[in-house]
Amino acid sequence: MADKVFIHELTAFASIGAYDWEHTIKQRLVFNIEMEWDFTKAVATDDVQYCLNYAEVSEKILAFVESKPFKLVETVAYQVADLLQNNYGIRTLRIELHKPKAVAQASSVGVTVERNAE
């Protein structure tokens, strides 16, 4: 299966950082997410109930990321991957997580997490 649902540039404002001062402010995190999803039944029926609701997925990610402090972007990316797999049964996904302006000489830094169905 190669059908995918994507969410690009989902922006959260979170308490994140390895340094104490970073937790006194909210910092921007930007997600690009691809999730494998079988569109077959949705296409055959033209019925939204068989789609992956990207608005609901986005809201769940934002609520989670903005609800508690994190030290590492790696932790955020792994926990969001777990959240998506556990709540929506998504077995194959790719999350690219950016922390803009974290390094003065770069527009963004971050991590990529991939989970593949086996």
C-alpha positions as CSV (number, residue, x, y, z in Angstrom):
1,M,0.0,0.0,0.0
2,A,1.3,3.4,-0.9
3,D,-1.6,5.7,-0.1
4,K,-0.7,8.4,2.4
5,V,-2.3,11.2,4.3
6,F,0.0,14.2,5.0
7,I,0.0,17.2,7.3
8,H,2.6,19.8,6.4
9,E,3.8,22.6,8.6
10,L,1.6,21.9,11.6
11,T,2.8,24.4,14.1
12,A,2.7,24.0,17.9
13,F,4.0,26.2,20.7
14,A,5.5,24.1,23.4
15,S,7.7,24.2,26.5
16,I,10.8,22.5,25.1
17,G,14.5,22.5,25.7
18,A,17.4,21.1,27.5
19,Y,18.1,24.3,29.4
20,D,16.0,25.7,32.3
21,W,15.5,29.1,30.6
22,E,13.9,27.4,27.6
23,H,11.0,26.3,29.8
24,T,10.2,29.9,30.7
25,I,9.0,30.5,27.1
26,K,7.0,28.7,24.5
27,Q,9.0,27.7,21.4
28,R,7.7,26.9,18.0
29,L,7.8,23.3,16.7
30,V,6.8,22.5,13.1
31,F,5.7,19.1,12.0
32,N,5.6,17.5,8.6
33,I,3.8,14.1,8.9
34,E,3.1,11.4,6.4
35,M,0.8,8.5,7.4
36,E,0.1,5.4,5.3
37,W,-3.7,5.0,5.0
38,D,-5.8,2.7,2.9
39,F,-8.2,4.8,0.8
40,T,-9.9,1.9,-0.9
41,K,-13.2,1.9,1.1
42,A,-13.4,5.7,1.2
43,V,-13.0,5.9,-2.6
44,A,-15.4,3.0,-3.2
45,T,-18.1,4.7,-1.0
46,D,-17.1,8.3,-1.3
47,D,-17.7,8.4,2.4
48,V,-15.7,10.5,4.8
49,Q,-16.1,8.0,7.7
50,Y,-13.5,5.8,6.0
51,C,-10.9,8.6,5.8
52,L,-8.2,9.4,8.2
53,N,-9.5,12.7,9.7
54,Y,-6.5,15.0,9.4
55,A,-8.2,17.8,11.3
56,E,-8.7,15.5,14.3
57,V,-5.2,14.1,14.0
58,S,-3.8,17.7,14.0
59,E,-5.8,18.7,17.0
60,K,-4.7,15.6,19.0
61,I,-1.0,16.3,18.2
62,L,-1.3,20.0,19.2
63,A,-3.1,19.2,22.4
64,F,-0.5,16.6,23.4
65,V,2.6,18.6,22.5
66,E,1.3,21.8,24.2
67,S,0.1,20.0,27.4
68,K,3.5,19.3,29.1
69,P,7.1,20.2,29.0
70,F,9.7,18.3,27.0
71,K,13.5,18.4,27.0
72,L,14.2,16.8,23.6
73,V,12.7,17.1,20.1
74,E,13.5,13.4,19.8
75,T,11.2,12.6,22.7
76,V,8.4,14.7,21.2
77,A,8.7,12.9,17.8
78,Y,8.8,9.4,19.3
79,Q,5.8,10.2,21.6
80,V,3.8,11.7,18.7
81,A,4.5,8.6,16.6
82,D,3.3,6.4,19.5
83,L,0.2,8.6,19.9
84,L,-0.7,8.2,16.2
85,Q,0.0,4.5,16.1
86,N,-2.0,3.8,19.3
87,N,-5.0,6.1,18.5
88,Y,-5.4,5.5,14.8
89,G,-3.8,2.2,14.0
90,I,-1.3,3.8,11.7
91,R,1.5,1.3,11.2
92,T,3.7,3.2,8.7
93,L,4.5,6.9,9.2
94,R,7.1,9.5,8.9
95,I,7.4,12.5,11.2
96,E,9.8,15.4,10.5
97,L,10.0,17.7,13.5
98,H,11.6,21.1,13.2
99,K,12.7,23.5,15.9
100,P,13.1,26.7,14.0
101,K,15.8,29.2,15.0
102,A,17.3,26.8,17.6
103,V,20.7,27.4,16.0
104,A,21.5,31.0,15.0
105,Q,23.2,30.0,11.7
106,A,20.4,27.6,10.6
107,S,16.7,28.3,9.7
108,S,15.7,25.1,11.5
109,V,17.1,21.9,13.2
110,G,15.2,18.8,14.1
111,V,14.7,15.1,13.7
112,T,12.9,12.6,11.5
113,V,11.2,9.5,12.9
114,E,10.0,6.7,10.6
115,R,8.0,3.7,11.6
116,N,7.4,0.9,9.1
117,A,4.8,-1.9,9.2
118,E,6.4,-5.3,9.2
